[in-house]
Amino acid sequence: MAKTLDYQITLYPAHRDGAFVVTQFQMMANYPEKRIQAAGMDDLIDQVTQFAMEHGESCSASVRCLAPRKPPGFKRATENLYFNLVDRTGDERGDAAA
């Protein structure tokens, strides 16, 4: 069985713009955060997904391993975690032109 490790999840606002996913980040802003313990990558992804679905808004999840060494497969499992993405293709360009 995999060793239980501590992680910190942060959810950043994100949306789809055509073929791209845009994540918004502002210094000194407060974003939803949660500390969890998970044993293995499947358990970690399940907990991240549950947290993002409870949040309910379009977001990108950033996962930070608080252990001294990251477990095998951590980067691959956590590099593209997007949830509830809203497609805003053309919305902001139309507002800027007006």
Backbone as CSV, one residue per row, in Angstrom:
resi,resn,N_x,N_y,N_z,CA_x,CA_y,CA_z,C_x,C_y,C_z
1,MET,0.844,-1.186,0.000,0.000,0.000,0.000,0.889,1.248,0.000
2,ALA,0.439,2.264,-0.670,1.213,3.498,-0.792,1.242,4.242,0.550
3,LYS,2.317,4.944,0.769,2.501,5.725,1.987,1.611,6.968,1.931
4,THR,1.004,7.316,3.055,0.151,8.497,3.124,1.033,9.746,3.217
5,LEU,0.772,10.710,2.326,1.530,11.961,2.286,0.584,13.153,2.396
6,ASP,1.133,14.297,2.811,0.356,15.531,2.921,0.458,16.331,1.633
7,TYR,-0.675,16.929,1.235,-0.737,17.745,0.024,-1.539,19.008,0.311
8,GLN,-1.295,20.035,-0.487,-2.089,21.253,-0.423,-2.666,21.516,-1.808
9,ILE,-3.973,21.736,-1.862,-4.664,22.001,-3.124,-5.075,23.471,-3.148
10,THR,-4.826,24.142,-4.261,-5.292,25.511,-4.474,-6.055,25.541,-5.788
11,LEU,-7.231,26.167,-5.776,-8.049,26.268,-6.981,-7.963,27.685,-7.540
12,TYR,-7.540,27.806,-8.799,-7.430,29.103,-9.469,-8.513,29.216,-10.531
13,PRO,-9.091,30.408,-10.721,-10.101,30.576,-11.773,-9.514,30.236,-13.142
14,ALA,-10.296,29.552,-13.967,-9.848,29.171,-15.312,-11.050,29.109,-16.238
15,HIS,-10.792,29.244,-17.532,-11.855,29.091,-18.530,-11.224,28.660,-19.852
16,ARG,-12.058,28.159,-20.731,-11.605,27.742,-22.056,-11.810,28.903,-23.021
17,ASP,-10.781,29.177,-23.805,-10.850,30.215,-24.839,-10.404,29.561,-26.140
18,GLY,-11.366,29.041,-26.899,-11.040,28.307,-28.119,-10.372,26.999,-27.748
19,ALA,-9.185,26.770,-28.280,-8.454,25.529,-28.012,-7.561,25.651,-26.772
20,PHE,-7.558,26.796,-26.118,-6.660,27.032,-24.983,-7.428,27.076,-23.675
21,VAL,-6.750,26.740,-22.597,-7.290,26.915,-21.252,-6.531,28.064,-20.615
22,VAL,-7.258,29.056,-20.137,-6.657,30.249,-19.544,-6.866,30.202,-18.033
23,THR,-5.775,30.253,-17.283,-5.837,30.278,-15.825,-5.490,31.677,-15.359
24,GLN,-6.310,32.221,-14.463,-6.081,33.573,-13.963,-5.430,33.502,-12.589
25,PHE,-4.380,34.285,-12.405,-3.679,34.334,-11.131,-3.338,35.778,-10.827
26,GLN,-3.673,36.227,-9.616,-3.326,37.573,-9.185,-2.583,37.486,-7.867
27,MET,-1.487,38.217,-7.767,-0.731,38.259,-6.515,-1.614,38.842,-5.416
28,MET,-1.460,38.321,-4.241,-2.159,38.788,-3.038,-3.662,38.492,-3.053
29,ALA,-4.144,37.703,-3.987,-5.559,37.326,-4.012,-5.745,36.057,-3.185
30,ASN,-6.941,35.869,-2.678,-7.254,34.664,-1.910,-7.969,33.662,-2.804
31,TYR,-7.489,32.439,-2.813,-8.082,31.365,-3.600,-8.431,30.218,-2.664
32,PRO,-9.445,29.419,-3.023,-9.808,28.288,-2.170,-8.626,27.327,-2.009
33,GLU,-8.350,26.947,-0.761,-7.253,26.034,-0.461,-7.742,24.943,0.478
34,LYS,-7.067,23.802,0.410,-7.404,22.692,1.293,-6.170,21.828,1.468
35,ARG,-5.926,21.386,2.692,-4.845,20.437,2.970,-5.469,19.063,3.121
36,ILE,-4.838,18.083,2.484,-5.356,16.721,2.524,-4.220,15.737,2.762
37,GLN,-4.599,14.512,3.083,-3.664,13.395,3.140,-4.171,12.354,2.168
38,ALA,-3.274,11.823,1.356,-3.665,10.831,0.361,-2.617,9.733,0.291
39,ALA,-3.103,8.529,0.021,-2.217,7.370,-0.150,-2.302,6.951,-1.606
40,GLY,-1.367,7.396,-2.404,-1.348,7.035,-3.815,-1.974,8.091,-4.698
41,MET,-1.657,8.017,-5.989,-2.123,9.018,-6.950,-3.632,8.931,-7.190
42,ASP,-4.204,7.734,-7.201,-5.646,7.607,-7.417,-6.426,8.276,-6.297
43,ASP,-6.009,8.053,-5.055,-6.653,8.683,-3.902,-6.500,10.200,-3.972
44,LEU,-5.320,10.671,-4.345,-5.067,12.110,-4.462,-5.990,12.744,-5.499
45,ILE,-6.051,12.161,-6.686,-6.883,12.718,-7.760,-8.356,12.689,-7.370
46,ASP,-8.799,11.634,-6.697,-10.196,11.564,-6.238,-10.517,12.707,-5.277
47,GLN,-9.614,12.983,-4.339,-9.845,14.057,-3.373,-9.790,15.434,-4.023
48,VAL,-8.892,15.623,-4.973,-8.805,16.902,-5.698,-10.088,17.116,-6.501
49,THR,-10.552,16.073,-7.178,-11.779,16.166,-7.970,-12.972,16.493,-7.080
50,GLN,-13.068,15.853,-5.932,-14.172,16.114,-5.016,-14.148,17.570,-4.534
51,PHE,-12.966,18.078,-4.170,-12.833,19.461,-3.718,-13.237,20.436,-4.821
52,ALA,-12.798,20.193,-6.052,-13.122,21.079,-7.174,-14.619,21.031,-7.493
53,MET,-15.225,19.871,-7.420,-16.661,19.759,-7.700,-17.485,20.441,-6.608
54,GLU,-17.050,20.360,-5.363,-17.730,21.078,-4.274,-17.617,22.587,-4.480
55,HIS,-16.473,23.030,-4.990,-16.262,24.460,-5.290,-17.245,24.898,-6.368
56,GLY,-17.426,24.067,-7.377,-18.468,24.277,-8.374,-18.174,25.265,-9.482
57,GLU,-17.128,26.045,-9.392,-16.829,27.035,-10.420,-15.734,26.520,-11.344
58,SER,-15.602,27.159,-12.491,-14.573,26.809,-13.468,-13.202,27.081,-12.852
59,CYS,-12.343,26.043,-12.787,-11.078,26.239,-12.087,-9.982,25.299,-12.579
60,SER,-8.770,25.674,-12.216,-7.580,24.862,-12.414,-7.062,24.513,-11.025
61,ALA,-6.771,23.234,-10.791,-6.291,22.813,-9.474,-4.777,22.696,-9.480
62,SER,-4.154,23.338,-8.519,-2.714,23.226,-8.319,-2.493,22.381,-7.072
63,VAL,-1.708,21.324,-7.202,-1.459,20.425,-6.080,0.016,20.512,-5.698
64,ARG,0.258,20.741,-4.423,1.623,20.845,-3.912,1.854,19.722,-2.918
65,CYS,2.905,18.973,-3.125,3.277,17.895,-2.211,4.082,18.501,-1.066
66,LEU,3.640,18.282,0.178,4.312,18.864,1.330,5.384,17.950,1.914
67,ALA,5.537,16.764,1.345,6.575,15.828,1.790,7.924,16.253,1.202
68,PRO,9.020,15.826,1.817,10.347,16.186,1.285,10.594,15.690,-0.149
69,ARG,10.020,14.535,-0.497,10.189,13.996,-1.851,8.824,13.699,-2.446
70,LYS,8.648,14.059,-3.708,7.393,13.771,-4.401,7.336,12.288,-4.748
71,PRO,6.144,11.701,-4.692,6.032,10.280,-5.047,6.149,10.085,-6.557
72,PRO,6.472,8.867,-6.999,6.562,8.596,-8.438,5.216,8.847,-9.120
73,GLY,5.255,9.497,-10.273,4.037,9.769,-11.035,3.288,11.013,-10.610
74,PHE,3.819,11.763,-9.643,3.129,12.950,-9.131,2.946,14.019,-10.211
75,LYS,4.010,14.338,-10.931,3.933,15.405,-11.936,2.931,15.057,-13.027
76,ARG,3.017,13.855,-13.547,2.120,13.442,-14.626,0.657,13.442,-14.165
77,ALA,0.412,13.029,-12.942,-0.962,12.935,-12.430,-1.566,14.297,-12.123
78,THR,-0.725,15.310,-11.834,-1.265,16.591,-11.361,-1.021,17.777,-12.287
79,GLU,-0.458,17.572,-13.481,-0.083,18.727,-14.299,-1.238,19.381,-15.053
80,ASN,-2.302,18.678,-15.369,-3.415,19.261,-16.132,-4.746,18.952,-15.463
81,LEU,-4.993,19.569,-14.319,-6.232,19.329,-13.588,-7.164,20.528,-13.752
82,TYR,-8.111,20.404,-14.654,-9.090,21.460,-14.922,-10.481,20.907,-14.669
83,PHE,-11.350,21.714,-14.048,-12.678,21.258,-13.696,-13.731,22.311,-14.042
84,ASN,-14.886,21.856,-14.454,-16.056,22.717,-14.712,-15.747,23.853,-15.687
85,LEU,-14.911,23.607,-16.691,-14.478,24.687,-17.579,-15.644,25.273,-18.374
86,VAL,-15.686,26.590,-18.406,-16.677,27.341,-19.167,-15.986,27.856,-20.420
87,ASP,-16.653,27.753,-21.560,-16.067,28.242,-22.814,-16.418,29.713,-22.981
88,ARG,-15.417,30.573,-22.958,-15.606,32.018,-23.108,-15.028,32.521,-24.420
89,THR,-14.993,31.695,-25.424,-14.432,32.077,-26.713,-15.174,33.297,-27.246
90,GLY,-14.446,34.383,-27.453,-15.021,35.584,-28.030,-15.706,36.508,-27.043
91,ASP,-16.037,36.060,-25.834,-16.744,36.906,-24.858,-15.947,38.144,-24.476
92,GLU,-14.681,37.939,-24.086,-13.873,39.074,-23.623,-13.416,39.947,-24.774
93,ARG,-13.215,39.360,-25.952,-12.805,40.177,-27.094,-13.928,41.119,-27.496
94,GLY,-15.161,40.667,-27.410,-16.301,41.518,-27.745,-16.448,42.667,-26.766
95,ASP,-16.191,42.410,-25.485,-16.281,43.462,-24.464,-15.181,44.502,-24.653
96,ALA,-13.989,44.073,-25.034,-12.881,44.993,-25.202,-13.099,45.914,-26.420
97,ALA,-13.758,45.413,-27.427,-13.990,46.199,-28.635,-15.096,47.228,-28.431
98,ALA,-15.965,46.998,-27.482,-17.118,47.898,-27.274,-16.742,49.173,-26.566
